[in-house]
Amino acid sequence: MATRMNQGAGDGSITEFWNGTIFENETKNELQKNGYNGHLINVCKEYPRNMVHIMNGHTYLNGHTSFSSVTKDIIESNGRILVEDGTLKANRNTTITPTNITKLSVIESDKFKLKESFEKPSLIITAIIHISFYILMFLGYLSQMLFPPKVVKEKSREGYPPLYDRFSSFYSRYVYRRVRDCWNYPICSVPGAEVTLKDRITRDNGWTFEFTGTQTKCINLGSYNYLGFAQATGPCAEYTIKILHEYGLSTGATRQNHGTCKVHIELEKLMAEFLGVDDAITVGMGFATNSLNIPTLFAPGCLVLSDEKNHASLILGIRLSGASVKVFRHNNMVHLEKLLREQIYKGQPDQPNNEYKPWNKIFIVVEGIYSMEGSIVNLPKVIALKKKYKAYLYLDEAHSIGAMGSTGRGVVDYFGCNPKDVDILMGTFTKSFGSAGGYIAGRKELVTYLRKYSYASKYATAMSPPLAAQIIAVLRILMGKDGTDEGKNRMDALARNTRYFRKRLAQIGVITYGNEDSPVVPILVYYYSKIAAMVRTLIKNKIATVGVGYPATPLLQGRIRICLSAAHTKEQLDYALDAIATVADELGLKYSRLPKDLAPIVYEET
Ligand SMILES: Cc1ncc(COP(=O)(O)O)c(C=O)c1O
């Protein structure tokens, strides 16, 4: 029991009372005295080792009227019970009696409340989306039967199994090919507030493409240029060119073997200062920052609790590490806590004689902003859970660093959390910094360990010096070290653009996902055909967006994903919003049934 508690189930004196709470024996006795005997005995049978664990407050407590009013509203709030108006009613030392339990109505503290929406379409629309998808698949199979592919037939492979599985080849040839023109558009300019697309046509229904020799300049709603630092001119570009002249493009070696130069050291120091932690390590590629460092940190015998929407680089790193994984529902703190409790209770599986063996370590892996959902992690709650259960926290701020918080220090800054409460801070430089690469930051010991043992330090060529220079120049601006307000102005502009754009979309009546402060804005269009129609129509209107469908989203949740930027002007946003409103009318995309606030939306002045 003691071991189990040490790994994170809390200290022995805890007398909390929420959904799924573990009661200590003393508390159980206390409650039994107060009339909860019958209920507790039932639960005790499931969890015999001196603990009472209510697995699912709702299921168990249903029908127990004395609890129902409490459970309806119970949400864990960091060891406290709050009443409706948010005042502290009871704490760990409060004696729980039937009277005060039934009176308490627990609310979520404001700090943990997320301003997020994931509206579902009506049942009828859902049914039509399903039917249309089956029709699409049926037509695909028919077309495969009647018109087998000529251009891609494998030859001289007698006796070999096919390289691709049957569904992937069918799907990419007969479903994705129909709309292929909407993806992989080559660009021929800086991806700033505007971007120039290289025009192309297909003469064989998407099997092949030819360039026409013309170009289309569009408003760019598709690139991760949150702070507008994707620029070919200005102080960042100038410093980058200076470093290019000094160091060339590549170090031609790993960080451990003559690959470390002045800019790497400066960048890592500056990044740690920016984030408010001891130290940072940088890697030449964001994807590799996750996939090559996680296997150095996690190992078999560790448990990883991973958000279901985590990025492929995190999933790959976790898989390579050999750690055991449990996936929790997206940003669902109740599910995360349930898994934590269950797994701490169960420990490592398949032990000889069914002995209890605790997990060596437990890691919670989350992202700051989820790039397909536009949602923001419930960081205060994750931190509360990780502290309560003594788990480690790995936070990927790829999309949020620079883009969130009043000083651009990501979701940690946005929620006013302490960066030291996050054990492993990860992020990339491909988005807000207009460069490439990634970082891991945190305590000195962590970073020193990674410098020595990470695959990225040992085997991968160091970050290109001009890329490091671009990041340094951006950091100086964000931290005000350039002596201007430029950094602050850009962060404010992004926040302003985000609020304006999201509010206007809500008025148009389309369904958007995510947090009202998130610059990633998915517009749900559901159908494959509508993704294509919207991307094509918007390009005709000189607006570039990104369509996202299966397998990047669930099959029936096709969407247009818009990324806002500090570089967008109000005029550009208004033009894009008017075009989106027209397309939404033409294609029937106004699925939202939420009440609309029709008051004119004011674009906040600087
Ligand atoms: C959450 C997350 N982590 C890591 C990466 C990989 O970063 P990069 O594209 O810089 O290699 C991405 C890419 O978009 C991402 O969204």
The ligand as a MOL file (V3000), in Angstrom:
LIG
                    3D

  0  0  0     0  0            999 V3000
M  V30 BEGIN CTAB
M  V30 COUNTS 16 16 0 0 0
M  V30 BEGIN ATOM
M  V30 1 C 2.5680 19.2650 -32.1470 0
M  V30 2 C 3.6740 19.1370 -33.1380 0
M  V30 3 N 4.8660 18.6600 -32.7440 0
M  V30 4 C 5.8820 18.5320 -33.6040 0
M  V30 5 C 5.7610 18.8950 -34.9270 0
M  V30 6 C 6.9050 18.7120 -35.8720 0
M  V30 7 O 7.5230 19.9030 -36.0910 0
M  V30 8 P 8.2710 20.3240 -37.4450 0
M  V30 9 O 7.2070 20.4820 -38.4650 0
M  V30 10 O 8.8970 21.5900 -37.0440 0
M  V30 11 O 9.2350 19.2500 -37.7850 0
M  V30 12 C 4.5510 19.4260 -35.3790 0
M  V30 13 C 4.3800 19.8480 -36.7820 0
M  V30 14 O 3.5280 20.5030 -37.1870 0
M  V30 15 C 3.4680 19.5440 -34.4690 0
M  V30 16 O 2.2840 20.0170 -34.8510 0
M  V30 END ATOM
M  V30 BEGIN BOND
M  V30 1 1 1 2
M  V30 2 1 2 3
M  V30 3 2 2 15
M  V30 4 2 3 4
M  V30 5 1 4 5
M  V30 6 1 5 6
M  V30 7 2 5 12
M  V30 8 1 6 7
M  V30 9 1 7 8
M  V30 10 2 8 9
M  V30 11 1 8 10
M  V30 12 1 8 11
M  V30 13 1 12 13
M  V30 14 1 12 15
M  V30 15 2 13 14
M  V30 16 1 15 16
M  V30 END BOND
M  V30 END CTAB
M  END
